[in-house]
Amino acid sequence: MPELPEVETIRGHLAPHVEGRVLEAVDILDARWCRPLAPEEMRAALLGRRVETLGRRGKYLVWELEDDVYLLMHLRMTGTLLLDPSPPSKHVRVRFGLGDHEVVFDDPRRFGTGELALGPVARDAFFDARLGVEPLERAFTAEHLYALAKTSRAPVKAFLLDQKRVAGVGNIYADEALFRARVHPLRPANTLTRAQCAAIRDGVVDALMLGLESKGATIDDFRDPYGVSGTFQDKMLVHTREGEPCPNCGTPVRKLRAAGRGTYVCERCQSRPRVRRKAA
């Protein structure tokens, strides 16, 4: 699934080609993409409007159009946006015509969504209900993370994947961040110390920044708008490295389940939390 670095990579490549241009064509080929809004309603709201800014919030791409109309796109599992694809893409769900450029939303598994917000109040309400702090902004401090963690008994891996707490972090970068912080993914969030929260905060930022520098990770489907794969997968320390030696201690990396996701860990560097026995 595209996470913050992948979505930001797409945004950065596309922005120069769409900002300031008019949506001259909007062809919605899969009605699931904008449900419950009908394709005709979505098309009518977007068509003919100039793209003021292409932004990002968490894993959402935010198309800010003139007259305060916002298209909020989530790529989900396999979605990406391609610029003038050649040869034509095989799984096109939406086409956007912008003069001499065409942007297509390609999504083999059809989980991606497009939602409409009319006005900044509606946009902010949409995100406030779904997303927490941005991990690359100043508000993402160790103390803020510690305060959030104290309210959750979930394993810290599930805690980091909760978009209402930290926006943009998914399976890949959570594993990499926790390894850097030397915290086991099954440790309950409310047992974390301030020092551990500070280490996790730094681990999240470091992993995301390396992901951005690498133009994202391509494990399965991710491509940038030019069809080019990212390279973060070549720099991962533990994610997908099952059986390989830990880069710190040489212990084989293990794969386990946490938050319902395949999770990679070095259980020597990241001590497994003790299970408390119930009193008889």
TIVEX-724202 format. One record per atom (N, C-alpha, C): z, y, x; residue in three letters. Coordinates in steps of 0.2 Angstrom, whole numbers, padded with zeros to 4 digits, always signed. Each point is the difference from the previous one (the first is absolute). Layout:
N
ZYXAla
...
This chain:
280
+0000-0006+0004Met
+0000+0006-0004Met
+0000+0006+0004Met
-0004+0005-0001Pro
+0000+0006+0004Pro
+0007+0004-0001Pro
+0003+0001+0006Glu
+0006+0004+0000Glu
-0001+0007+0002Glu
+0005+0004+0001Leu
-0001+0007+0002Leu
-0005+0001+0006Leu
+0000-0003+0005Pro
-0005+0001+0005Pro
-0007-0001-0002Pro
-0001-0005-0004Glu
-0007-0002-0002Glu
-0002+0005-0005Glu
+0004+0002-0005Val
-0002+0005-0005Val
-0001+0007+0004Val
+0004+0002+0004Glu
-0001+0006+0004Glu
-0006+0000+0004Glu
-0002-0006+0003Thr
-0006+0000+0004Thr
-0006+0001-0005Thr
+0000-0003-0006Ile
-0005+0001-0004Ile
-0001+0007-0002Ile
+0006+0003-0002Arg
+0000+0008-0002Arg
-0003+0004+0006Arg
+0003-0001+0006Gly
-0003+0004+0005Gly
-0007+0000+0002Gly
-0003-0006-0001His
-0007-0001+0001His
-0004+0003-0006His
+0002-0001-0006Leu
-0003+0002-0006Leu
+0000+0008-0001Leu
+0006+0003+0001Ala
+0001+0007-0002Ala
-0006+0005+0002Ala
-0002-0001+0007Pro
-0006+0005+0001Pro
-0006-0001-0004Pro
-0001-0006-0003His
-0006-0001-0003His
+0000+0001-0008His
+0007+0001-0002Val
+0000+0001-0007Val
+0003+0007-0002Val
+0005+0002+0004Glu
+0003+0007-0002Glu
-0005+0005+0000Glu
+0000+0004-0005Gly
-0005+0006-0002Gly
-0006-0003-0003Gly
-0001-0006-0001Arg
-0006-0003-0004Arg
+0002-0001-0007Arg
-0006+0000-0004Val
+0001-0001-0007Val
-0001-0007-0002Val
+0004-0003-0004Leu
-0002-0007-0003Leu
-0006+0000-0005Leu
-0005-0001+0003Glu
-0006+0000-0004Glu
-0002-0006-0004Glu
+0004-0006+0002Ala
-0001-0006-0003Ala
+0006-0004+0000Ala
+0002-0003-0005Val
+0006-0004+0000Val
-0002-0006-0005Val
-0001-0006+0004Asp
-0002-0006-0004Asp
+0006-0005+0001Asp
+0003-0002-0006Ile
+0006-0004+0000Ile
-0003-0007-0002Ile
-0001-0005+0004Leu
-0003-0006-0001Leu
+0005-0006-0003Leu
+0006+0002+0001Asp
+0006-0005-0002Asp
+0005+0004-0004Asp
+0000-0001-0006Ala
+0005+0003-0005Ala
+0007-0001+0002Ala
+0002-0005+0004Arg
+0007-0002+0002Arg
+0002+0006+0004Arg
-0004+0003+0004Trp
+0002+0005+0005Trp
+0004+0006-0003Trp
-0002+0002-0005Cys
+0003+0006-0003Cys
+0004-0002-0007Cys
+0001-0006-0001Arg
+0004-0002-0006Arg
+0007+0003+0000Arg
+0003+0003-0006Pro
-0003+0000-0007Pro
-0005+0005-0001Pro
-0001+0004+0004Leu
-0005+0006-0001Leu
-0007-0004-0001Leu
-0004+0002-0004Ala
-0007-0003-0001Ala
-0004+0003+0006Ala
-0005-0004+0002Pro
-0005+0003+0006Pro
-0003+0007-0002Pro
-0002+0000-0007Glu
-0003+0006-0002Glu
+0004+0006+0000Glu
+0007-0001-0001Glu
+0005+0006+0000Glu
+0001+0002+0008Glu
+0001-0005+0004Met
+0001+0002+0007Met
-0006+0003+0003Met
-0006-0002-0002Arg
-0006+0003+0003Arg
-0001+0007-0002Arg
+0002+0001-0007Ala
-0001+0007-0003Ala
+0005+0005+0004Ala
+0006-0003+0002Ala
+0005+0004+0003Ala
-0002+0002+0007Ala
-0004-0004+0004Leu
-0001+0001+0007Leu
-0007+0003+0001Leu
-0005-0002-0004Leu
-0007+0002+0001Leu
-0001+0008+0000Leu
-0003+0002+0006Gly
-0002+0007+0000Gly
+0006+0004+0004Gly
+0005-0003+0002Arg
+0005+0004+0003Arg
+0000+0000+0007Arg
+0002+0005+0003Arg
+0000+0001+0008Arg
+0006-0003+0002Arg
+0000-0004+0006Val
+0005-0003+0003Val
+0004+0005+0005Val
+0006+0002-0002Glu
+0003+0006+0004Glu
+0003-0004+0006Glu
+0004-0005-0001Thr
+0003-0003+0006Thr
+0001-0008-0002Thr
-0001-0004+0006Leu
+0001-0007-0001Leu
+0007-0001+0004Leu
+0005-0002-0004Gly
+0007-0001+0003Gly
+0002-0007+0000Gly
+0007-0001+0001Arg
+0003-0006+0000Arg
+0007+0001-0002Arg
+0003-0005-0004Arg
+0007-0001-0001Arg
+0001-0007+0000Arg
+0005-0002+0005Gly
+0001-0007+0000Gly
-0006-0004+0002Gly
-0002-0005-0005Lys
-0006-0004+0001Lys
-0006+0003-0005Lys
+0002+0005-0003Tyr
-0005+0003-0004Tyr
-0005+0005+0003Tyr
-0006+0000-0001Leu
-0005+0006+0001Leu
+0000+0004-0006Leu
+0001+0007+0002Val
+0000+0005-0005Val
-0006+0005+0000Val
-0004-0001-0005Trp
-0006+0004+0000Trp
+0002+0006-0004Trp
+0001+0006+0003Glu
+0001+0006-0003Glu
-0006+0004-0002Glu
-0002+0000-0007Leu
-0006+0003-0002Leu
+0001+0007-0003Leu
-0005+0004+0000Glu
+0001+0007-0003Glu
+0003+0000-0007Glu
+0004+0005-0002Asp
+0003+0001-0007Asp
+0006-0005+0000Asp
+0003-0002+0006Asp
+0006-0004+0000Asp
-0001-0007-0003Asp
-0005-0003+0001Val
-0001-0007-0002Val
+0001-0004+0006Val
+0003-0006-0001Tyr
+0002-0004+0006Tyr
-0002-0007-0002Tyr
-0004-0003+0005Leu
-0001-0007-0001Leu
+0004-0004+0005Leu
+0005-0004-0002Leu
+0004-0004+0004Leu
-0002-0007+0001Leu
-0002-0002+0006Met
-0003-0006+0001Met
+0005-0005+0004Met
+0001-0006-0002His
+0004-0005+0004His
-0005-0005+0002His
+0000-0002+0006Leu
-0005-0005+0002Leu
+0002-0007-0001Leu
+0007-0001-0001Arg
+0003-0007-0001Arg
-0002-0005+0005Arg
-0002-0006-0001Met
+0000-0005+0005Met
-0006+0000+0004Met
-0006+0001-0003Thr
-0006+0000+0004Thr
-0005+0006-0001Thr
+0003+0005-0003Gly
-0005+0006-0001Gly
-0001+0004+0006Gly
-0006+0003+0001Thr
-0001+0005+0005Thr
-0006+0005-0003Thr
+0000+0005+0003Leu
-0006+0005-0001Leu
-0005+0001+0005Leu
-0006-0001-0001Leu
-0005-0001+0005Leu
-0005+0006-0001Leu
-0002+0003+0005Leu
-0005+0006+0000Leu
-0007-0002+0002Leu
-0004+0001-0005Asp
-0007-0002+0001Asp
-0001-0007+0003Asp
+0003-0005-0004Pro
-0001-0007+0003Pro
-0007-0003+0001Pro
-0001-0002+0006Ser
-0007-0004+0001Ser
+0001-0006+0004Ser
-0001-0006-0002Pro
-0003-0001-0007Pro
+0004+0001-0005Pro
-0002+0000-0007Pro
+0004+0002-0005Pro
+0006-0005-0001Pro
+0006+0003-0002Ser
+0006-0004+0000Ser
-0001-0005-0006Ser
+0004-0006+0001Lys
-0001-0005-0005Lys
+0005+0000-0006Lys
+0005+0004+0001His
+0006+0000-0005His
+0001+0007-0003His
-0005+0004-0001Val
+0001+0007-0002Val
+0003+0000-0007Val
+0005+0004-0001Arg
+0003+0001-0007Arg
-0001+0007-0002Arg
-0001+0005+0004Val
-0001+0007-0001Val
-0004+0003+0005Val
-0005+0004-0003Arg
-0004+0004+0005Arg
+0001+0008-0002Arg
+0001+0003+0006Phe
+0000+0008-0001Phe
-0005+0003+0004Phe
-0004+0004-0003Gly
-0006+0003+0003Gly
+0002+0007+0001Gly
-0001+0002+0007Leu
+0002+0007+0002Leu
-0006+0003+0004Leu
-0005+0002-0004Gly
-0006+0003+0004Gly
-0004-0006+0004Gly
+0000+0002+0006Asp
-0003-0005+0005Asp
+0004-0006+0002Asp
+0006+0000-0003His
+0004-0006+0002His
+0002-0004-0006His
+0002-0006+0001Glu
+0002-0005-0005Glu
+0007-0003+0003Glu
+0005+0000-0004Val
+0006-0003+0002Val
+0001-0006-0006Val
+0001-0006+0003Val
+0001-0006-0005Val
+0007-0003+0001Val
+0003-0002-0006Phe
+0006-0003+0001Phe
-0001-0008-0001Phe
+0001-0003+0006Asp
-0001-0007+0000Asp
+0006-0004+0000Asp
+0000-0005-0005Asp
+0007-0004-0001Asp
-0002-0007-0002Asp
+0000-0005+0004Pro
-0001-0006-0001Pro
+0004-0003-0006Pro
+0007+0001+0001Arg
+0004-0003-0005Arg
+0002+0004-0006Arg
-0003+0006-0001Arg
+0000+0004-0006Arg
+0007+0003-0002Arg
+0005+0001+0005Phe
+0006+0002-0001Phe
+0001+0007+0000Phe
-0004+0004+0004Gly
+0000+0007+0001Gly
+0000+0004-0007Gly
+0003+0006+0000Thr
+0001+0004-0006Thr
-0002+0007+0001Thr
-0002+0003-0005Gly
-0002+0007+0000Gly
+0004+0003-0006Gly
+0004+0005+0001Glu
+0004+0003-0005Glu
-0001+0008+0000Glu
+0000+0003-0006Leu
-0001+0007-0001Leu
+0006+0004-0001Leu
+0001+0005+0003Ala
+0006+0005-0001Ala
-0003+0007-0001Ala
+0001+0003-0005Leu
-0002+0007-0002Leu
+0005+0005+0001Leu
+0000+0003+0006Gly
+0005+0005+0002Gly
+0005-0002+0005Gly
+0002+0004+0004Pro
+0005-0002+0005Pro
+0007-0003-0002Pro
+0002+0003-0006Val
+0006-0003-0003Val
-0001-0008-0002Val
-0006-0001-0003Ala
-0001-0007-0001Ala
-0001-0004+0006Ala
-0003+0002+0005Arg
-0001-0003+0006Arg
+0007-0001+0004Arg
+0004+0005+0000Asp
+0007-0001+0003Asp
+0004-0005-0004Asp
+0000+0000-0007Ala
+0004-0005-0004Ala
-0003-0007+0002Ala
-0006-0001+0000Phe
-0003-0006+0002Phe
+0003-0003+0006Phe
+0000+0004+0006Phe
+0003-0002+0006Phe
+0007-0001+0000Phe
+0004+0005-0003Asp
+0007+0000+0000Asp
+0003-0007-0003Asp
-0004-0002-0005Ala
+0002-0007-0003Ala
-0001-0006+0004Ala
-0005+0001+0005Arg
-0002-0006+0004Arg
+0002+0000+0007Arg
+0000+0006+0003Leu
+0001+0000+0008Leu
+0006+0004+0002Leu
+0002-0003+0006Gly
+0006+0003+0003Gly
-0003+0005+0006Gly
+0004+0000+0005Val
-0001+0005+0005Val
-0006-0002+0004Val
-0004+0004+0003Glu
-0005-0001+0005Glu
+0003-0001+0007Glu
-0002-0006+0003Pro
+0004-0002+0006Pro
-0002+0004+0006Pro
-0006+0004-0001Leu
-0002+0004+0006Leu
+0002+0007-0001Leu
+0004+0002-0005Glu
+0002+0007-0001Glu
+0007+0001+0002Glu
+0003+0006+0001Arg
+0006+0001+0002Arg
+0006-0002-0004Arg
-0001-0001-0006Ala
+0005-0003-0005Ala
+0002-0007+0002Ala
-0004-0004+0003Phe
+0001-0007+0002Phe
+0004+0000+0006Phe
+0007+0001-0001Thr
+0005+0000+0005Thr
+0004-0006+0000Thr
+0003-0002+0006Ala
+0005-0005+0000Ala
+0005+0000-0005Ala
+0003+0006-0001Glu
+0005+0001-0005Glu
-0002-0001-0007Glu
-0006+0002-0002His
-0003-0001-0006His
-0001-0007-0002His
-0003-0004+0005Leu
-0001-0007+0000Leu
+0007-0004-0001Leu
+0005+0002+0003Tyr
+0006-0003+0000Tyr
+0003+0001-0007Tyr
-0001+0006-0003Ala
+0003+0002-0007Ala
-0004-0005-0005Ala
-0007+0000+0001Leu
-0003-0005-0005Leu
+0002-0007+0001Leu
+0001-0002+0006Ala
+0001-0007+0001Ala
+0007-0002-0003Ala
+0005+0004+0000Lys
+0006-0001-0003Lys
+0000-0002-0007Lys
-0005+0002-0004Thr
-0001-0001-0007Thr
-0004-0006-0001Thr
-0002-0004+0005Ser
-0004-0006-0001Ser
+0003-0006+0003Ser
+0001-0006-0004Arg
+0002-0006+0002Arg
-0006-0004+0002Arg
-0006+0002+0000Ala
-0006-0004+0001Ala
-0001-0001+0008Ala
-0003-0005+0002Pro
-0001-0001+0007Pro
-0004+0006+0002Pro
+0001+0002+0007Val
-0003+0006+0002Val
-0007+0000+0000Val
-0004-0006+0001Lys
-0007+0000-0001Lys
-0002+0002-0007Lys
+0003-0003-0005Ala
-0001+0003-0007Ala
+0001+0007-0001Ala
+0005+0002+0003Phe
+0002+0007+0000Phe
-0005+0005+0002Phe
-0003-0002+0006Leu
-0005+0004+0003Leu
-0007+0000-0004Leu
-0001-0006-0003Leu
-0006-0001-0004Leu
+0000+0004-0007Leu
+0006+0002-0002Asp
+0001+0003-0006Asp
-0003+0008+0000Asp
-0005+0001-0003Gln
-0004+0006+0001Gln
+0004+0006-0003Gln
+0005-0002-0005Lys
+0004+0006-0003Lys
+0005+0002+0005Lys
+0001-0003+0006Arg
+0005+0002+0005Arg
-0004+0003+0006Arg
-0005-0004+0003Val
-0004+0002+0005Val
-0007-0001-0001Val
-0004+0006-0001Ala
-0007-0001-0002Ala
-0005-0002+0006Ala
-0004-0005-0001Gly
-0005-0001+0005Gly
+0001-0006+0004Gly
+0006-0003+0001Val
+0001-0005+0004Val
-0001-0007-0004Val
-0004-0004+0003Gly
-0001-0007-0003Gly
+0002-0005+0005Gly
-0003-0006-0001Asn
+0003-0006+0003Asn
-0001+0000+0008Asn
-0006+0003+0002Ile
-0001+0000+0007Ile
+0004+0004+0004Ile
+0001+0006-0003Tyr
+0004+0005+0004Tyr
+0007-0001-0001Tyr
+0002-0003-0005Ala
+0008-0002-0001Ala
+0002-0005+0005Ala
-0005-0005+0001Asp
+0002-0005+0005Asp
+0000+0003+0007Asp
-0005+0004+0002Glu
+0000+0003+0007Glu
+0006+0005+0001Glu
+0002+0004-0006Ala
+0006+0005+0001Ala
+0006-0004+0001Ala
+0001-0005-0004Leu
+0007-0004+0001Leu
+0000-0004+0006Leu
-0005-0002+0003Phe
+0000-0003+0007Phe
+0002+0005+0005Phe
-0003+0006+0000Arg
+0001+0005+0004Arg
+0008+0002+0000Arg
+0002+0000-0006Ala
+0007+0002-0002Ala
+0005-0006+0002Ala
-0002-0006+0001Arg
+0004-0006+0001Arg
+0004-0001-0006Arg
-0002+0001-0006Val
+0003-0002-0006Val
-0003-0005-0004Val
+0003-0005-0002His
-0003-0006-0003His
-0002+0002-0007His
-0006-0002-0002Pro
-0002+0002-0007Pro
+0004-0002-0006Pro
+0004-0005+0001Leu
+0004-0003-0006Leu
+0007+0004+0000Leu
+0002+0004+0005Arg
+0006+0004+0000Arg
+0001+0004-0007Arg
+0005+0000-0004Pro
+0001+0004-0005Pro
+0000+0007+0002Pro
-0004+0004-0004Ala
-0001+0007+0002Ala
+0007+0004+0000Ala
+0004-0002-0005Asn
+0007+0004+0000Asn
+0005-0002+0006Asn
-0002-0005+0004Thr
+0004-0002+0006Thr
-0002+0004+0006Thr
-0006+0003+0000Leu
-0002+0004+0006Leu
+0004+0005+0002Leu
+0001+0000+0007Thr
+0004+0006+0003Thr
-0004+0006+0000Thr
+0003+0006+0002Arg
-0004+0006+0001Arg
-0005-0001+0006Arg
+0003-0004+0005Ala
-0004-0001+0006Ala
-0006-0004-0001Ala
+0001-0005-0005Gln
-0006-0004-0002Gln
-0005+0004-0004Gln
+0002+0004-0004Cys
-0004+0004-0004Cys
-0004+0005+0004Cys
+0003+0002+0005Ala
-0003+0005+0005Ala
-0006-0004+0004Ala
+0002-0006+0002Ala
-0005-0004+0003Ala
-0006-0002-0005Ala
+0002-0002-0006Ile
-0006-0001-0005Ile
-0004+0006-0001Ile
+0003+0005-0001Arg
-0004+0007-0001Arg
-0005+0001+0006Arg
+0003-0001+0006Asp
-0005+0001+0006Asp
-0005-0005+0000Asp
+0002-0007-0002Gly
-0005-0005+0000Gly
-0005+0001-0005Gly
+0001+0002-0006Val
-0005+0002-0005Val
-0005+0005+0003Val
+0003+0006+0003Val
-0004+0005+0002Val
-0005-0002+0006Val
+0003-0004+0004Asp
-0004-0002+0006Asp
-0005-0005-0002Asp
+0001-0005-0004Ala
-0005-0004-0003Ala
-0005+0003-0004Ala
+0001+0005-0004Leu
-0005+0003-0004Leu
-0004+0005+0005Leu
+0003+0003+0005Met
-0004+0004+0004Met
-0005-0004+0004Met
+0002-0006+0003Leu
-0004-0004+0003Leu
-0006-0002-0004Leu
+0002-0002-0007Gly
-0005-0002-0005Gly
-0005+0006-0001Gly
+0002+0006+0000Leu
-0004+0006-0001Leu
-0005+0000+0006Leu
+0003+0000+0006Glu
-0004+0000+0006Glu
-0005-0005+0001Glu
+0001-0006-0003Ser
-0004-0006+0000Ser
-0005+0000-0006Ser
+0000+0005-0004Lys
-0004+0000-0006Lys
+0001-0005-0005Lys
+0006-0002+0000Gly
+0002-0005-0005Gly
+0000-0007+0003Gly
+0002-0005-0004Ala
+0000-0007+0001Ala
-0005-0004-0004Ala
-0005-0004+0003Thr
-0004-0004-0004Thr
+0002-0007+0001Thr
+0003-0003-0004Ile
+0002-0007+0000Ile
-0005-0004-0005Ile
-0001+0003-0006Asp
-0005-0003-0004Asp
-0006+0004-0002Asp
+0002+0005-0004Asp
-0006+0004-0003Asp
-0001+0007+0002Asp
+0005+0003+0003Phe
+0000+0007+0001Phe
-0005+0003+0005Phe
-0004+0005-0003Arg
-0005+0003+0004Arg
+0001+0008-0001Arg
-0002+0004+0005Asp
+0000+0007-0001Asp
-0007+0002-0004Asp
-0001+0006-0002Pro
-0006+0002-0004Pro
-0006-0002+0003Pro
+0000-0001+0007Tyr
-0007-0001+0003Tyr
-0001-0008+0001Tyr
+0005-0004-0003Gly
+0000-0007+0001Gly
+0003-0003+0006Gly
+0004+0004+0004Val
+0002-0002+0006Val
+0007-0002-0001Val
+0002-0006+0004Ser
+0007-0003-0001Ser
+0005+0004+0004Ser
+0006+0000-0002Gly
+0005+0003+0004Gly
+0002-0005+0006Gly
+0005+0003+0004Thr
+0002-0005+0006Thr
+0007-0001+0001Thr
+0004+0002-0005Phe
+0007-0001+0001Phe
+0002-0007+0000Phe
-0004-0004-0003Gln
+0002-0007+0000Gln
+0000-0003+0007Gln
-0003+0003+0005Asp
+0000-0002+0007Asp
+0006+0003+0004Asp
+0004+0004-0004Lys
+0006+0003+0004Lys
+0006-0002-0004Lys
+0000-0004-0005Met
+0006-0003-0003Met
+0004-0004+0004Met
+0007+0001-0001Leu
+0005-0003+0004Leu
+0002-0007-0002Leu
+0001+0000-0007Val
+0002-0006-0003Val
-0005-0002-0006Val
-0002+0005-0004His
-0004-0002-0006His
-0006-0004+0001His
+0000-0006-0003Thr
-0006-0005+0001Thr
+0001-0004+0006Thr
+0005+0001+0004Arg
+0001-0003+0006Arg
+0004-0007+0000Arg
+0000-0003-0005Glu
+0005-0006-0001Glu
-0002-0005+0006Glu
+0006-0002+0003Gly
-0001-0005+0005Gly
-0001+0003+0007Gly
-0002+0006+0000Glu
-0001+0004+0007Glu
+0006+0002+0003Glu
+0001+0001+0006Pro
+0006+0002+0003Pro
+0001+0008-0002Pro
+0007+0001-0001Cys
+0002+0007-0001Cys
-0001+0004+0006Cys
-0003+0006-0001Pro
-0002+0004+0006Pro
+0007+0003+0004Pro
+0005-0001-0004Asn
+0007+0002+0004Asn
+0003-0006+0003Asn
+0001-0006-0003Cys
+0004-0005+0003Cys
-0004-0007+0001Cys
-0006+0000-0003Gly
-0004-0006+0001Gly
+0002-0006-0005Gly
+0005+0001-0005Thr
+0001-0004-0005Thr
-0006-0001-0005Thr
-0002-0005-0002Pro
-0006-0001-0005Pro
+0002+0004-0007Pro
-0005+0004-0002Val
+0001+0004-0006Val
-0001-0005-0006Val
+0005+0001-0004Arg
+0000-0004-0006Arg
-0003+0004-0006Arg
-0002-0004-0005Lys
-0003+0003-0006Lys
+0005-0003-0006Lys
+0002+0005-0004Leu
+0005-0002-0006Leu
-0002+0004-0006Leu
+0003-0001-0005Arg
-0001+0004-0006Arg
+0005+0005-0001Arg
-0002+0006-0001Ala
+0005+0006-0002Ala
-0003+0004-0005Ala
+0003+0002-0005Ala
-0003+0004-0005Ala
-0006-0003-0003Ala
-0001-0006+0000Gly
-0006-0004-0003Gly
-0006+0001+0005Gly
+0001+0002+0006Arg
-0005+0001+0004Arg
+0000-0004+0007Arg
-0005-0002+0003Gly
+0000-0003+0006Gly
+0003+0005+0005Gly
+0005-0002+0004Thr
+0004+0005+0004Thr
+0001-0004+0007Thr
-0001+0005+0005Tyr
+0000-0003+0007Tyr
+0006+0003+0004Tyr
+0003-0004+0004Val
+0006+0002+0003Val
+0002-0004+0006Val
+0003+0003+0005Cys
+0003-0003+0005Cys
+0008-0001-0001Cys
+0002-0006-0001Glu
+0007-0001-0003Glu
+0005+0000+0006Glu
-0003+0002+0006Arg
+0005+0001+0006Arg
+0001+0007+0001Arg
-0005+0004-0001Cys
+0000+0007+0001Cys
+0003+0003-0007Cys
-0002-0003-0006Gln
+0002+0003-0006Gln
+0005-0005-0003Gln
+0006+0000+0001Ser
+0005-0005-0002Ser
+0000-0001-0007Ser
+0000-0006-0003Arg
+0000-0001-0007Arg
+0007+0001-0002Arg
+0001+0004-0006Pro
+0006+0001-0003Pro
+0004-0006-0002Pro
+0007+0000+0001Arg
+0004-0006-0002Arg
+0000+0000-0007Arg
+0001-0006-0003Val
+0000-0001-0007Val
+0008-0001-0001Val
+0002+0005-0005Arg
+0007-0001-0002Arg
+0002-0005-0004Arg
+0005-0004+0001Arg
+0001-0006-0004Arg
+0005+0003-0006Arg
-0001-0003-0006Lys
+0004+0002-0005Lys
+0007-0004+0000Lys
+0005+0004-0002Ala
+0007-0004+0000Ala
+0000-0005-0005Ala
+0003-0005+0002Ala
+0001-0006-0005Ala
+0004+0002-0006Ala
